[in-house]
Amino acid sequence: MSRLKKFVAVAAVILALAAAYSYWQIQRFAAAPLTIEQETLYTLPAGTGRIALEAQLESQYLIPKSIWFGPLLKLEPQLAQFKAGTYRLEKGMTVRGLLALLASGKEAQFSLRLVEGQRLSEWLAVLRAAPYVKHRLQDDQFAILAKALAVEPQTLEGSFYPDTYLYTANTSDVALLQRAHARMSTLVDQVWKNRMADLPYKNSQELLTMASVIEKETAVSTERARVASVFINRLRTGMKLQTDPTVIYGMGDSYSGTLTRKDLETPTAYNTYTISGLPPGPIAAPSRASLEAAAHPEKTNYLYFVADGKGGHTFTTNLASHNRAVQVYRQTLKEKDEK
């Protein structure tokens, strides 16, 4: 073998060994765990390139410093297709796993719980405190929200569907509320179309209002349609609804936690002890169950109900029976206090 051939053979062996060593080092770096001890949120800004990404990951102590970051992306170019966003990094995740996550675009999901039976003002406070939400609303005034949603301010209360909503970082407050509003609108339309015949509602808004009152009156699922029957019977006979939650809603911030006789006698637009029929609008966000109850009340002769002290209610058809049920309830409370 000539000297040249020997040199070429030796060079080839050296290059093969160097390539094998480099490949091993790249794989070793790719399989290295991230330098985090707990779940971490990482935000990749838009327009970030390979060099900037490497510098950012190293400066935030997410990956170990290494000369193999660039070579890894050249060896596995699919990992270089990273997308801007906020990602959830898990303890034990490898460098390759991190890059694969960034390339997948599967951003971290956050959850927002909008609870049935609460007012919109309570929801807006929850939304204001939610992490990673982009706040487009300057404040929580109904007029500002109504303008953003292109609806009338007086139609806002009760018009958002209560549920847990998932969102990614920088989702706007308006976008979340639009989703909840669209879901409630669709649901109300469905329930309204499938409602029982001859109910004393002029339109779907009145059904929504009734559902909100039912929602505030009972949390017992088996009672909702029965509570609805009481209010339907009262509407049909011309009796006032006389439901405390509407009084409380009408009092606004002046409600201190206890209703007095004066409160019940003080007129407001929502005080159903002083006004006839339904209040002018919903008083809270009703659940689907309450909407269905409002659309399909039980057929009863009940005109009254009062708490039974056990989480439910006692239903009666006349005032004398109702007064006795009230006395039983008060006695139950007294016995509880004495224990």
C-alpha positions as CSV (number, residue, x, y, z in Angstrom):
1,M,0.0,0.0,0.0
2,S,1.4,3.4,-1.0
3,R,2.0,6.1,1.6
4,L,-0.9,8.1,0.2
5,K,-3.3,5.3,0.5
6,K,-2.2,4.7,4.1
7,F,-2.8,8.4,4.9
8,V,-6.2,8.3,3.3
9,A,-7.2,5.2,5.2
10,V,-6.0,6.7,8.5
11,A,-7.8,9.9,7.8
12,A,-11.0,8.1,7.0
13,V,-10.7,6.2,10.3
14,I,-10.1,9.4,12.2
15,L,-13.0,11.1,10.5
16,A,-15.3,8.1,11.2
17,L,-14.2,8.1,14.8
18,A,-14.8,11.9,15.1
19,A,-18.2,11.6,13.5
20,A,-19.1,8.7,15.8
21,Y,-17.9,10.7,18.8
22,S,-19.8,13.8,17.7
23,Y,-22.9,11.7,17.1
24,W,-22.6,10.1,20.5
25,Q,-22.1,13.5,22.2
26,I,-25.1,15.0,20.3
27,Q,-27.3,12.1,21.4
28,R,-25.9,12.4,24.9
29,F,-26.8,16.1,25.0
30,A,-30.2,15.5,23.5
31,A,-31.0,12.9,26.2
32,A,-29.7,15.1,29.0
33,P,-32.5,16.2,31.5
34,L,-33.4,19.8,31.8
35,T,-31.9,21.6,34.7
36,I,-35.1,22.1,36.6
37,E,-36.4,20.6,39.8
38,Q,-40.1,21.3,39.3
39,E,-42.7,22.1,36.6
40,T,-41.7,25.3,34.9
41,L,-43.5,27.6,32.5
42,Y,-41.3,28.8,29.6
43,T,-42.3,31.5,27.1
44,L,-40.7,31.6,23.7
45,P,-41.1,35.0,22.2
46,A,-42.1,35.4,18.5
47,G,-39.3,35.7,16.1
48,T,-36.7,33.9,18.2
49,G,-34.0,32.2,16.2
50,R,-31.7,29.2,17.0
51,I,-28.9,31.3,18.5
52,A,-31.3,33.4,20.6
53,L,-33.2,30.3,21.7
54,E,-30.0,28.6,22.9
55,A,-28.9,31.7,24.7
56,Q,-32.3,32.1,26.4
57,L,-32.5,28.5,27.5
58,E,-29.0,28.7,28.9
59,S,-29.5,32.1,30.6
60,Q,-32.7,30.8,32.3
61,Y,-30.8,27.7,33.4
62,L,-33.2,25.3,31.6
63,I,-30.6,23.4,29.7
64,P,-26.9,22.7,30.4
65,K,-24.4,24.8,28.5
66,S,-23.0,22.7,25.6
67,I,-21.5,23.1,22.1
68,W,-23.9,20.5,20.9
69,F,-27.1,22.5,20.7
70,G,-26.5,23.7,17.1
71,P,-25.3,20.3,15.8
72,L,-28.4,18.7,17.4
73,L,-30.7,20.9,15.4
74,K,-28.8,20.2,12.2
75,L,-28.9,16.5,12.8
76,E,-32.6,16.6,13.6
77,P,-34.0,19.6,11.7
78,Q,-37.5,18.8,12.7
79,L,-36.6,20.0,16.2
80,A,-35.7,23.4,14.7
81,Q,-39.3,24.2,13.7
82,F,-40.0,25.8,17.1
83,K,-43.1,28.0,17.6
84,A,-43.6,31.0,19.8
85,G,-45.8,30.4,22.9
86,T,-45.8,29.6,26.6
87,Y,-45.0,25.9,27.4
88,R,-45.2,23.7,30.4
89,L,-41.8,22.0,31.1
90,E,-41.9,18.9,33.3
91,K,-39.2,17.7,35.7
92,G,-37.3,15.0,34.0
93,M,-37.9,16.3,30.4
94,T,-34.9,16.0,28.1
95,V,-33.4,18.6,25.8
96,R,-34.9,16.7,22.9
97,G,-38.2,16.5,24.6
98,L,-38.1,20.3,25.2
99,L,-37.3,21.0,21.5
100,A,-40.0,18.6,20.4
101,L,-42.5,20.4,22.5
102,L,-41.5,23.8,21.1
103,A,-41.8,22.4,17.6
104,S,-45.2,20.8,18.3
105,G,-46.8,24.2,19.3
106,K,-48.7,22.5,22.1
107,E,-48.8,25.4,24.5
108,A,-49.5,25.2,28.2
109,Q,-53.2,25.1,29.0
110,F,-54.6,27.2,31.9
111,S,-58.1,26.8,33.3
112,L,-60.7,29.4,34.3
113,R,-63.7,28.3,36.4
114,L,-66.8,30.3,36.0
115,V,-69.2,29.1,38.7
116,E,-72.9,28.8,38.2
117,G,-75.0,30.9,40.6
118,Q,-72.5,33.8,40.6
119,R,-73.0,37.3,39.3
120,L,-71.1,38.6,36.3
121,S,-69.2,41.0,38.5
122,E,-67.8,38.1,40.5
123,W,-66.7,36.4,37.2
124,L,-65.0,39.6,36.0
125,A,-63.0,39.7,39.3
126,V,-61.9,36.0,38.8
127,L,-61.0,36.8,35.2
128,R,-59.0,39.8,36.2
129,A,-56.9,37.6,38.5
130,A,-56.5,34.7,36.0
131,P,-52.8,34.1,35.0
132,Y,-51.6,34.7,31.5
133,V,-54.8,36.4,30.4
134,K,-54.4,39.4,28.1
135,H,-56.7,42.1,29.5
136,R,-58.3,44.1,26.7
137,L,-61.0,45.4,29.0
138,Q,-59.8,48.6,30.7
139,D,-62.0,47.9,33.7
140,D,-65.0,45.7,34.7
141,Q,-67.8,48.2,33.8
142,F,-70.7,46.4,32.0
143,A,-70.8,49.2,29.4
144,I,-67.3,48.5,28.3
145,L,-67.8,44.7,28.2
146,A,-71.1,45.2,26.3
147,K,-69.3,47.3,23.7
148,A,-66.6,44.7,23.2
149,L,-69.2,42.0,22.7
150,A,-71.5,44.2,20.6
151,V,-74.5,43.6,22.9
152,E,-76.7,45.7,25.1
153,P,-75.4,46.2,28.7
154,Q,-78.7,45.2,30.3
155,T,-78.5,41.8,28.6
156,L,-75.1,40.8,30.1
157,E,-76.1,39.4,33.5
158,G,-76.7,35.6,33.2
159,S,-75.8,35.4,29.6
160,F,-72.5,33.6,30.0
161,Y,-72.3,29.8,30.4
162,P,-70.8,28.6,33.6
163,D,-68.1,26.0,33.0
164,T,-64.3,25.5,33.2
165,Y,-62.6,27.1,30.2
166,L,-59.2,26.1,29.0
167,Y,-57.0,28.8,27.4
168,T,-53.4,29.4,26.3
169,A,-51.2,32.3,27.4
170,N,-52.2,35.7,26.0
171,T,-55.8,34.7,25.3
172,S,-57.8,37.9,25.9
173,D,-60.5,38.3,28.5
174,V,-62.8,39.3,25.7
175,A,-62.1,36.1,23.8
176,L,-62.9,34.0,26.9
177,L,-66.1,35.9,27.5
178,Q,-67.1,35.6,23.9
179,R,-66.8,31.8,24.1
180,A,-69.0,31.7,27.3
181,H,-71.5,34.1,25.8
182,A,-71.8,32.1,22.6
183,R,-72.3,28.8,24.5
184,M,-75.1,30.3,26.6
185,S,-76.8,31.9,23.6
186,T,-76.8,28.5,21.8
187,L,-78.0,26.6,24.9
188,V,-80.8,29.1,25.7
189,D,-82.0,28.9,22.1
190,Q,-82.1,25.1,22.2
191,V,-83.9,25.0,25.6
192,W,-86.4,27.7,24.4
193,K,-87.3,25.7,21.3
194,N,-87.8,22.5,23.3
195,R,-89.7,24.1,26.2
196,M,-93.0,22.9,27.6
197,A,-96.1,24.4,26.0
198,D,-98.1,27.2,27.6
199,L,-95.4,28.5,29.9
200,P,-95.9,32.2,31.1
201,Y,-92.8,33.5,29.4
202,K,-92.9,36.2,26.8
203,N,-89.5,35.3,25.4
204,S,-86.3,33.3,26.0
205,Q,-84.9,36.1,28.1
206,E,-87.6,35.6,30.6
207,L,-86.9,31.9,30.7
208,L,-83.2,32.8,31.4
209,T,-84.3,35.1,34.2
210,M,-86.4,32.4,35.7
211,A,-83.6,29.9,35.5
212,S,-81.3,32.3,37.3
213,V,-83.8,32.6,40.2
214,I,-84.1,28.8,40.4
215,E,-80.3,28.6,40.5
216,K,-80.1,30.9,43.5
217,E,-83.0,29.2,45.3
218,T,-81.8,25.6,45.4
219,A,-78.6,23.6,44.8
220,V,-80.6,20.3,45.0
221,S,-80.9,18.9,41.5
222,T,-84.1,17.0,42.2
223,E,-85.8,20.2,43.5
224,R,-85.1,22.5,40.6
225,A,-88.2,21.6,38.5
226,R,-90.4,21.7,41.7
227,V,-89.1,25.1,42.6
228,A,-89.8,26.2,39.0
229,S,-93.4,24.9,39.4
230,V,-94.0,27.2,42.5
231,F,-92.9,30.2,40.5
232,I,-94.9,29.2,37.4
233,N,-98.0,28.7,39.6
234,R,-97.5,32.1,41.2
235,L,-97.1,33.8,37.8
236,R,-100.3,32.1,36.5
237,T,-102.3,33.1,39.6
238,G,-101.0,36.7,39.7
239,M,-99.1,36.2,43.0
240,K,-95.8,38.0,43.6
241,L,-92.8,35.7,43.4
242,Q,-91.5,36.9,46.7
243,T,-88.0,35.4,46.3
244,D,-85.2,36.7,48.5
245,P,-82.3,36.3,46.0
246,T,-84.0,38.9,43.8
247,V,-84.1,41.3,46.7
248,I,-80.5,40.8,47.4
249,Y,-79.5,41.4,43.8
250,G,-81.5,44.6,43.7
251,M,-79.7,45.8,46.9
252,G,-76.3,45.6,45.2
253,D,-73.4,46.5,47.4
254,S,-75.7,47.6,50.2
255,Y,-76.5,44.0,51.1
256,S,-74.7,43.1,54.3
257,G,-75.4,39.4,54.5
258,T,-78.8,39.6,56.3
259,L,-82.2,40.5,54.9
260,T,-84.5,42.6,57.1
261,R,-88.2,43.3,56.8
262,K,-87.3,46.8,55.7
263,D,-85.2,45.3,52.9
264,L,-88.2,43.2,51.7
265,E,-90.4,46.3,51.8
266,T,-88.0,48.7,50.0
267,P,-88.9,48.8,46.3
268,T,-86.2,48.2,43.7
269,A,-86.5,47.0,40.1
270,Y,-85.7,43.5,41.3
271,N,-87.6,43.3,44.6
272,T,-90.2,40.6,43.8
273,Y,-91.9,41.4,47.1
274,T,-92.9,44.8,45.7
275,I,-93.1,44.1,41.9
276,S,-95.3,41.7,40.1
277,G,-94.0,39.1,37.7
278,L,-90.4,38.3,37.0
279,P,-87.6,40.8,37.7
280,P,-86.3,42.7,34.6
281,G,-83.4,40.3,34.0
282,P,-81.3,37.5,35.3
283,I,-79.7,37.8,38.8
284,A,-76.9,35.2,38.3
285,A,-75.5,32.7,35.8
286,P,-77.8,29.6,35.7
287,S,-76.7,26.1,35.0
288,R,-78.1,24.0,32.3
289,A,-80.1,22.1,34.9
290,S,-81.8,25.3,36.0
291,L,-82.6,26.3,32.4
292,E,-84.1,22.8,31.8
293,A,-86.1,23.2,35.0
294,A,-87.4,26.6,33.9
295,A,-88.4,25.1,30.6
296,H,-89.9,21.9,32.0
297,P,-91.3,22.6,35.5
298,E,-93.1,19.9,37.4
299,K,-96.9,20.0,37.3
300,T,-97.8,20.7,40.9
301,N,-100.2,22.8,43.0
302,Y,-97.4,24.2,45.2
303,L,-97.4,27.9,45.9
304,Y,-94.8,28.0,48.7
305,F,-91.6,26.5,49.8
306,V,-89.2,27.0,52.7
307,A,-85.8,25.6,53.7
308,D,-86.2,22.4,55.8
309,G,-82.8,22.8,57.6
310,K,-81.4,19.7,55.9
311,G,-80.3,21.2,52.7
312,G,-83.6,20.9,50.9
313,H,-87.0,22.5,51.0
314,T,-90.6,21.8,52.2
315,F,-93.2,22.6,49.6
316,T,-96.8,23.5,50.4
317,T,-100.0,24.5,48.6
318,N,-101.5,27.0,51.1
319,L,-100.4,29.7,53.5
320,A,-101.4,27.9,56.6
321,S,-99.3,24.8,55.7
322,H,-96.4,27.1,54.7
323,N,-96.5,28.9,58.1
324,R,-96.3,25.6,59.9
325,A,-93.3,24.6,57.7
326,V,-91.6,27.9,58.6
327,Q,-92.1,27.1,62.3
328,V,-90.6,23.7,61.8
329,Y,-87.6,25.2,60.0
330,R,-87.1,27.8,62.8
331,Q,-87.3,25.1,65.5
332,T,-84.7,23.0,63.5
333,L,-82.4,26.0,63.5
334,K,-82.9,26.6,67.2
335,E,-82.1,23.0,68.0
336,K,-78.9,23.1,65.9
337,D,-77.8,26.3,67.7
338,E,-78.3,24.6,71.1
339,K,-76.2,21.6,70.2
